[in-house]
Amino acid sequence: MHAIDYEAPTTLAQAVSILKAHGENARPFCGGTDIIVQLRAGVRRTEHLVDVKKIKELQTLFFDAKQGLRLGAAVPCIEISESDVMRRYYPGLTEAAHLIGSLQIQNRASVGGNLCNGSPAADTTPALIALGARARVVGPNGEREVPVEAFVVSPGRTVLKPGELLVELLVPAPAPHSSDAYLRFIPRNEMDIAVVGVGASLTLDGDKVKAARIALGAVAATPILAAKAADAIIGKKLDDAALEAAGHAASDACSPIDDMRGTAEFRLHIAAVLTRRVLSIAAERAKKN
Amino acid sequence: MSKKTLVEATINGETIEFLCEPRQSLLEALRDVLELTGSKEGCLTGDCGACTVLVDGRAVCSCLMLGVEAQGKSIVTVEGLATNGVLSVLQNKFLEHAALQCGICTPGFLISAKSLLDRNPKPTEHEVRYALAGNLCRCTGYDKIVKAVLDAAADIRSQGEVKAAPR
């Protein structure tokens, strides 16, 4: 790895000031599970790593039944899968965090880092989009909130401008009779990169779907929100016909590529299959809430 | 060349200071600066687990952590498993079950297994396999390793029972 400088500020103000001073030559640094590999391989270059793990706001995991979840950008995935609150109220996001890499990786990697890395195949990003999460960003010109579906702009690139950092993810409180789920397809049991990943959240009103969000990963240049797939089931009973329609609409929202993990044709097929399955799982969970 | 940083950390129970460059991984700091060469360099991408160490009780790939991040942390490497030259139960069980051939992956497996047993003294085979899924072995396959860990868990439990038994 080329020479770098490293700083570990303890406040947001310090972090922003360091990031601003170095502009494009600095990057926030968290679990390191992507960026260290990228720096070593020369696919990213940065002069200054600003370790954000010592900043309190970024390490906060706070849930309130009315306000929802505040998930600090640096909270490691393992804390999510070990959290009873997360398993109870956000099982889909929890299963996405639990799928990332090995325990060694989950002990370091964070959901915020997964998002900022900007991979089209990030597991937790579709789960966040499905939940309607917003990203709270702080920078030299103050702060702003970005819907997670608008955060990644192209593979490896995000809306973060030089000097800005992701502070936390704000996830709405789950409505009564709602839940979420995440599924991905990989050719083995564990530890691979999604060929297709689908996250869904839905709210039931009796036997009908009152609200839903469906998001997909690894099927386009960025994780996507498939609004038409959700429209296909909203106001309807979640029967086979509705699931079929949602699967078709999800597949239509994809613009996948052929690569070593799967062909575009295969991805389109799997996107529909996983959409049907993930909606069924979310609905089963929602009935219990 | 960026300047070296002084890092103070507890390594295998001993508080020590060392100098490292920010670009050096914890693995490089352990092996090249502190001459603790038990942790191995395999893939350098976090896939193989040969460099696994405990950081504040959690298993991490030391190739994916910077040496400077060790400031104030407690690190346990494979060198920290034996006590006064006496191998730990886990290490002995790896020998007994012949759970190694070339040995490159062994330090990482031992640390991941320790991390599991520290949290879960009575793991199922499935739990052992899950906990070791971030460690790759290209010689033996995994059966002997899994058996060694299950046997070590049983042994550690029975020792605890002996200690806890009323006199």
Contacts between the chains, C-beta under 8 A, distances in Angstrom:
chain1	res1	chain2	res2	distance
A	1	B	23	4.5
A	1	B	25	8.0
A	2	B	23	6.7
A	3	B	1	5.4
A	3	B	2	4.4
A	3	B	21	7.0
A	3	B	22	7.8
A	3	B	23	5.5
A	4	B	2	6.3
A	4	B	22	5.2
A	4	B	23	5.0
A	5	B	2	5.4
A	5	B	22	6.0
A	6	B	5	7.2
A	6	B	22	3.6
A	6	B	66	6.4
A	6	B	68	5.1
A	8	B	68	8.0
A	8	B	69	7.8
A	8	B	71	7.7
A	31	B	64	7.8
A	32	B	64	5.3
A	32	B	65	6.0
A	32	B	66	6.7
A	32	B	69	7.7
A	33	B	46	5.6
A	33	B	61	7.8
A	33	B	64	5.2
A	36	B	25	7.0
A	36	B	63	7.6
A	36	B	64	5.1
A	36	B	65	7.7
A	36	B	66	7.4
A	37	B	44	7.6
A	37	B	45	5.0
A	37	B	46	6.8
A	37	B	64	7.1
A	40	B	44	6.3
A	49	B	22	7.0
A	49	B	66	7.6
A	51	B	69	6.8
A	78	B	58	7.1
A	101	B	46	6.8
A	101	B	134	7.1
A	102	B	46	7.8
A	102	B	49	6.6
A	102	B	133	5.6
A	102	B	134	2.3
A	102	B	135	7.8
A	103	B	59	5.8
A	103	B	112	7.3
A	103	B	115	7.5
A	103	B	130	8.0
A	103	B	131	6.3
A	103	B	133	7.6
A	103	B	134	5.7
A	104	B	46	6.8
A	104	B	49	6.0
A	104	B	52	5.8
A	104	B	59	5.1
A	104	B	60	5.4
A	104	B	61	4.7
A	104	B	64	7.9
A	104	B	112	7.4
A	104	B	134	4.5
A	105	B	46	5.8
A	105	B	61	7.2
A	105	B	64	7.7
A	105	B	134	6.8
A	107	B	55	7.8
A	107	B	58	4.2
A	107	B	59	6.1
A	107	B	60	5.2
A	108	B	60	5.4
A	108	B	61	7.7
A	108	B	64	6.5
A	108	B	65	6.8
A	190	B	130	7.6
A	190	B	133	5.2
A	191	B	133	6.1
A	191	B	134	7.1
